[in-house]
Amino acid sequence: MSHYRGRITSHFFLGAIAVAFLLGTGTPATAASRQAQERAARKACLSGDFAKGVDILSELFVETKNTTWIFNQGRCFQQNRRYEDAIARFHEYLRAAQGKLNSTDKAAAEQNIADCKEMLAQEQASSAPAAALQPIAPAAQSPAPLLVPVPAPEPAPPALVQAQPQASSSSDGSALRIGGVIVASAGIAGVVAGVLFNLKANAIINDMESARDGYSSTKNADHSTYETAAWASYGVGAACVVTGAILYGVGLKAKSGSSLNVAILPAVGLGQPGAAIVGVF
């Protein structure tokens, strides 16, 4: 019985030594592994393989729950000019470590966010003119098209041309009507002048009849002059009235659209001046 108890004690002692050995050697091994992972992540970020570096840092954060690895993810993106991803990581760092950061760590994260935003704005500003000035690549030369004979189109039937109505004269007889009114007005004025001359001649006769010496050669000559002027005015006035009436009538006829040719010629009769109208209606 004592021998069995001694064997149990020796086995328990060996087990305790093994556990102590594992506990003593496990922590340095884990620390060394993490240092190797951190070294690999830093190397990947510096060499441009940011995807690998961020993946290693994610594994370290899952193992340790230390938000420093999130901050390092932002730095990895920032080093590789992935400013939008870096800004997102720094914001996640501030959110995950809220209440646990000192003022120095918080200021460092906020400063990195500001730097990333500034660099992102500069890149966007510089890329706009570069895109505008980018030369356009010449299009690939296309093969020459095949020449296919095209049949000649059939002649179109002759179009019917509709005769346009002849435009009426722009004056449409208005000038003749206006001229007729003017000539007739002058004729009326001539008739009025004839009446005045006749009244003057009659006044001279009355003066001669009432005068003591009777007729005199001077008054007789004046009477003849006024009488001749009166008859001449009557003749010219009447001719002008008739001529104006004819012109006005011709103007009305021209307004209706009929063709006409009219000419006014002076006419002088026996002691009677006047005018004649010659035309084809």
Summary of the structure (lengths in Angstrom):
residues: 281
radius of gyration: 64.7
end to end distance: 168.1
largest distance: 210.8
contacts: 695
relative contact order: 0.06
helix: 68%
strand: 6%
